[in-house]
């Protein structure tokens, strides 16, 4: 993973909770089977719209609700490259990072329109809106979080650490 992600925005509003992201009636399905229903409560065509690398843009309180990992996992499975919101529910935020899906907070994200081309620099904490020729400040991702994301999430990171430890013993 690069420290910069670029993609077109898919814009949704405030209070997008985990029941909207991953409807509960599909919880018993595999990720592959459940992902097509992601965001269907607010946008039945969401899974058909997503292109690899697209950036999901939310408002306030993105990801509130349950702690189930299926919500960020479904988004990652569909190809979402990053999520930006004004602020996240903490458990969703951490689940996304643990799954290797970068998430950043930005107070100015309401300026973004659906379809804008965005470039997020996770180290500098900036979002460049190439469509509107604007730059917004966002949260920076610390080096240890970027390492998790680069390696594909917490499980992949731990496996790599265990392999290194095994090789040195």
C-alpha positions in Angstrom: 0.0 0.0 0.0 1.2 3.5 -0.8 0.9 6.2 1.7 -1.3 8.0 -0.8 -4.6 6.7 -2.0 -6.5 8.1 -5.0 -10.1 7.4 -6.0 -13.5 8.8 -6.8 -15.8 9.7 -3.9 -19.0 7.9 -3.0 -20.7 10.4 -0.6 -23.2 9.6 2.1 -24.4 11.6 5.1 -24.3 11.5 8.9 -25.1 8.6 11.1 -24.3 5.8 8.7 -24.4 2.9 11.2 -23.2 -0.7 10.9 -26.8 -1.9 10.3 -26.8 0.3 7.2 -23.3 -0.7 6.1 -23.9 -4.4 6.7 -27.6 -5.2 7.1 -28.2 -7.6 10.0 -30.4 -10.0 7.9 -27.2 -11.0 6.0 -24.9 -11.5 9.0 -24.9 -15.3 8.7 -23.6 -15.2 5.1 -20.0 -15.2 4.1 -18.3 -11.9 3.3 -18.6 -12.8 -0.4 -22.3 -13.3 -0.1 -23.1 -10.4 2.2 -21.0 -7.7 0.5 -23.4 -7.1 -2.4 -25.9 -5.9 0.2 -23.5 -3.3 1.8 -25.1 0.1 2.1 -28.3 -1.2 0.5 -30.5 0.6 3.1 -29.4 4.0 1.7 -28.3 3.0 -1.8 -29.5 -0.3 -3.3 -27.0 0.2 -6.2 -24.0 0.8 -3.9 -22.2 -2.5 -4.6 -22.6 -2.1 -8.4 -21.3 1.5 -8.2 -18.1 0.7 -6.3 -14.9 0.6 -8.4 -11.6 -0.6 -6.9 -10.0 2.2 -5.0 -13.1 4.4 -4.6 -13.2 6.5 -1.4 -16.3 6.3 0.8 -17.1 9.6 2.3 -19.4 9.9 5.3 -20.4 12.6 7.7 -20.6 12.6 11.5 -20.7 9.4 13.5 -19.8 7.0 10.7 -19.9 3.3 11.7 -21.9 3.6 15.0 -23.7 0.6 16.2 -22.5 -2.9 16.7 -18.9 -4.1 16.9 -19.2 -6.6 14.1 -16.3 -6.6 11.7 -18.5 -7.5 8.7 -19.3 -3.9 8.1 -15.7 -2.7 7.3 -14.9 -6.1 5.8 -17.7 -5.9 3.3 -16.5 -2.4 2.2 -13.0 -3.7 1.8 -14.2 -6.7 -0.1 -16.1 -4.5 -2.5 -12.9 -2.5 -3.2 -13.3 0.6 -1.1 -9.7 2.1 -0.9 -10.3 4.3 2.1 -13.0 5.9 4.2 -13.2 9.6 5.2 -15.7 11.0 7.6 -16.1 14.0 9.8 -15.8 11.6 12.7 -16.1 7.8 13.3 -17.5 5.6 15.9 -14.3 4.4 17.7 -15.0 0.7 17.4 -15.7 0.9 13.6 -12.5 3.0 13.2 -10.4 0.4 15.0 -12.1 -2.6 13.2 -11.3 -0.9 9.8 -7.7 -0.4 10.7 -7.4 -4.0 12.0 -8.7 -5.2 8.7 -6.3 -3.0 6.7 -8.8 -0.4 5.5 -7.5 3.1 6.0 -9.8 5.6 7.7 -9.2 9.3 8.3 -11.3 12.1 9.9 -11.7 15.5 8.2 -13.9 18.3 9.4 -14.1 19.8 5.9 -15.3 16.6 4.1 -18.8 18.1 3.6 -17.3 20.1 0.7 -16.8 16.9 -1.3 -19.4 16.0 -4.0 -20.2 12.5 -5.2 -17.7 11.5 -7.9 -15.0 14.0 -7.0 -11.5 12.7 -7.5 -9.7 12.6 -4.2 -6.1 11.9 -3.2 -5.4 11.2 0.4 -1.9 11.5 1.9 -2.0 9.5 5.1 1.4 10.7 6.3 0.9 14.4 5.7 -2.8 14.4 6.7 -4.2 16.0 3.6 -6.9 15.3 1.1 -6.5 16.9 -2.3 -9.8 17.2 -4.2 -8.6 17.2 -7.7 -12.1 17.9 -9.1 -12.6 21.1 -7.1 -8.9 22.0 -6.9 -9.1 22.2 -3.1 -7.0 20.7 -0.2 -8.4 19.7 3.2 -6.6 18.8 6.4 -7.4 15.3 7.8 -6.1 13.1 10.5 -2.6 11.6 10.0 -2.0 7.9 10.3 0.9 7.1 12.6 3.7 4.9 11.2 2.6 1.9 13.2 -0.9 2.1 11.9 0.4 2.6 8.3 2.5 -0.6 8.8 -0.6 -2.5 9.8 -2.5 -1.3 6.7 0.5 -1.9 4.4 0.6 -5.5 5.6 -3.1 -6.1 5.1 -4.3 -5.7 8.6 -3.6 -6.9 12.1 -3.7 -10.6 11.5 -1.3 -10.4 8.5 1.0 -8.0 10.6 1.1 -10.5 13.5 1.8 -13.4 11.2 4.7 -11.5 9.8 6.0 -10.6 13.2 5.7 -14.3 14.3 7.6 -15.4 11.2 10.4 -12.9 12.0 10.6 -14.1 15.6 10.6 -17.7 14.4 13.5 -17.1 12.0 15.6 -15.4 14.6 15.2 -18.2 17.2 
